[in-house]
Amino acid sequence: MPKSFSGKTALVTGASSGIGRATALAFGEEGAKTIVSDIDEAGGAETVEMINDFGGESTFLKADVTKPSEVESLIGQTINIYGRLDYAFNNAGMEKELTDPSTRYEESTFQSIIDTNLKSVWLCMKYEIDQMLLQGSGAIVNSSSIAGLNGIPEQPIYVASKHAVAGLTKANAISYANRGIRINAVCPGLIATPLMDRIWTSNPEWKAEANDFQPLGRPGQPEEIAEAVIWLCSDKASFVVGHMLTIDGGFTAG
């Protein structure tokens, strides 16, 4: 029985671990030929191996998505390998531990967070949309955050970058909806990723405090975000455009 994404190609950035890896695996399980991209070659190769192990088809392409030439090459190589690009999850990004108010950050920190979380999404969409326009169809999901919907103390630049991703998503969604390209974003809450594991190891009291604030009493799992990305890319979400899909276990409901 054909899988829902058979004959399609998906690209996932930041796919060496966490939400990116879970989403790449989910695309593979749905039958998509999947490009796994990251700057972490070892982690990316591991993701590819996991997809191939269950009979999927996947290729790793190393790319620093803050650099225009590398993003252009990433999309070009995707087309050279698989001939088309149907779905893209622009997930690469960075977080910074809760530390200081805005006035205490160095300019280099500001630029690094903006480049990784915002510029990378803009660059990826720039080249993804060009290809999808040639095909006449495509679906893009960007990674924002509940920090793109609300303020979080002592993470002002991260919050600003994720708010900007939401704005970029909505504006492009409107521009290309009538040209066959649907663009949306996911806004994850607290998710149990390797990054969070490292933070919690250093600050175990934060994990207990965070869980106390969660209506479900637990963090989300990367696979729960992946399922939302798959749905947004699927025909089941054919009337969903420019939406910020909050997946936070009810954290922002209060």
N, C-alpha and C positions, 0 to 999 in steps of 0.2 A: 504494500500500500504506500503510495507516494507521501512523503512528508510535506508539511505546509510550505517549507522554503526550498524544496527541491528545485535545482536549476538556477538558484539565486546566489548572489555573492554578498557577503557581509564583511564589514571592516570594523574592528574594535581597537581603539587606542587605549593605552594604559592597561593592556591585557595580560600582564605578567603575573598578576595576583588579584585578590579581592574581588570587587564588583566587576572589573574588566574581565578577569579570568572566568568568573561565573557566567557572564553574558556571552563570551566567546564559546564556552561549552554549550550554552543553551542554543545558540545559533547553529552550532554543529549538530546538536541532537535533533533540530528541526529540519536538517538536510541542507543547510546553506554551506557553500564553500566559504571558508572563513579566513580572512587575513587577520592575523594576530600581530599587533604592533606595540612596541615599547622601546625604551632605551635599555631596559634590562634584558639582555640576550638570553641569559640562563633561564630566567623565569618565563620569558616568552617561548623558548624552546620547550619548556616543560608543559606549558599550556597546549602547544601544538601536539605534543606527544599524547596528552590526555584525550584530545579530540580524535586523533588518529587511532587510538587504542579502542574506541567504541565504533570504529568504522567510518568516522567522518573524514572530511578532506579539509586540510588547513595548511597555511604557510605563514612562517614568521618573517616579518620585515621590520628591521630596526629603523627607527625614525625619532628624531627630536622634533616634536610637533610645534616647538616655538620658533623653528627656523623655516622660512618660506621655501627654500630650495629642497629641504628634506620632505616637506609635506607634498609639494608638487611631485617629487620623485615617488613618494609613497602611493599616491593615487595613480600615477603613470604605471608603476610596477604592478599594482592591483589589476589594472586593465590588461596589461601585457600577459599576466598569468591566467586570469579568469575571464577576461573579455568584457566584463561589465561590473557595475557597482549598484546594488539594489538597496542595501541598508548600511547605515553607518551609526555607530555609537561613539560619540566624541567624549571619551571618559577620562583621558589623561588629565591629571591635575595634582595639586599638592595642598597639604594643609600645614598649619603651623600650630604648635601646641599653645594653649592658653597661657599667655605670658604678660604682655604689656599693653597699655593703652596706645592709641595711634601715635602720640607724640614721642614715644620711646623707640619706634621702629627706625631702622636705618633705611635710606633711600634704596639701597641695593636689595633689601628684603621686599620693599614695596614692588620694585620692578620685577623681581623673581616671581612673586605670587601672581601679579597681573599677567606676565608673559605666559606662565604655565597654565593658569586657570581660564584666562580670557582670550589672550592673543591666539593661543593654540586652537581654541574652538572656532574663532573667526577664520583662521587660516585653513583649518580642515573643511569648514563649510564652503569657503571660497572655491576650493578645487573639487570637492564632492558635488556641489551644485552644478558646476560646469559640466561634469560628466553626466549627471542625472538629467540635465537639460538636453543633452545629445540623445539620451535614451528615451526621454519623454516621461520618466517616472522615477520614483525613489522615495525613501523614507529616512529621515535623520532624527536621531535622538541625542540631545546634549545632556551633559551631566551638570546640573545645578546643585541645589542643596536646600534644606530648610533654612540655611544661612542666606539663601537667595530670596527668602520670603520674610525673614525676621532679622532683628539685630542680635548679635551675640557679643557679650562683653569681652574685651581684650582680644578680639579677632577682627578688628575693623577692616583690614585690607582683604582678608579672606571673604568677609561678608560682602564687601564692595565688589569683589571679582565675581561672586556667585549671583549677586543682583544683576550685574552687567550681562552675565550669560543668559539670564531670564529675559532681559530686554532684547538682546541680540536674537534670541530664539523667536520671540514674538514678532519682531519686525520682519525677519526673513520669512517666517511662516506666512505672513500676510502677502509678502511680495511674490512668493512662488506657489501658493496653494492652487491657483488656477493654471499652473503649468505642470501639474502632475507630481509635485514634490510636497510631501507632508513633513513638517518640522515641528517637533515637540521637545520637551525636556522632562527629566525625572528630578525630583527633589528629595533625596534620601535624608532620613534622620540619622539617628545613632546606629551605625552598622558595625558588626563584628568583623572587621578587616584586620590584616596583619599590622597596619598602621595603628589602629586602636589597641590592638594587643600590646604593642610596644609602649604606648602611652600608659595603658593600665598597669603594665608590669612595673613601670617607674612610679606610678601613682595609684596604688590599689584602692585607695579611698574614693577616687573619682568614679571608679566603676560602680561601686555601691551607691554613691550619690546619684549617678546617672540613671541607674535602674529604678531608683526610688521615684524619679520624675517621669518614668515611662508608664503610661496607662497599662500596657501589657506586662510590665515588670521585667522586660528583657530587651536587649538590643535586637535589631533586625539582622537577618542573614544575607550575605551577598546574593544568594539564589533568589531571594524575594524581590530584589531590585531587578535582577536579570529577567524574571518572568514579566515584570512590567515593561521592560524595554522590548521584549519579544512581542508583547501584545500591541504596543504602540506602533511597531513596524508592520504588524500583520494587517490583513484586510478587515479583520474584526474591528479595527480602530479607524476605518476609512473616513469617518466624519470628524475625527479628532485632529485639530489643527491649532498650533500655537498654545498648547496646554502645558501648564506646569503641574505634573502629576506628583503630588505629595505622598511619600511612602515612609511614614515615620511612626507607625504604631500608635497614632493618636496624640503624639507629643505636642503638635501645634493646634490641637482641637480646643484646648482650654483657653 
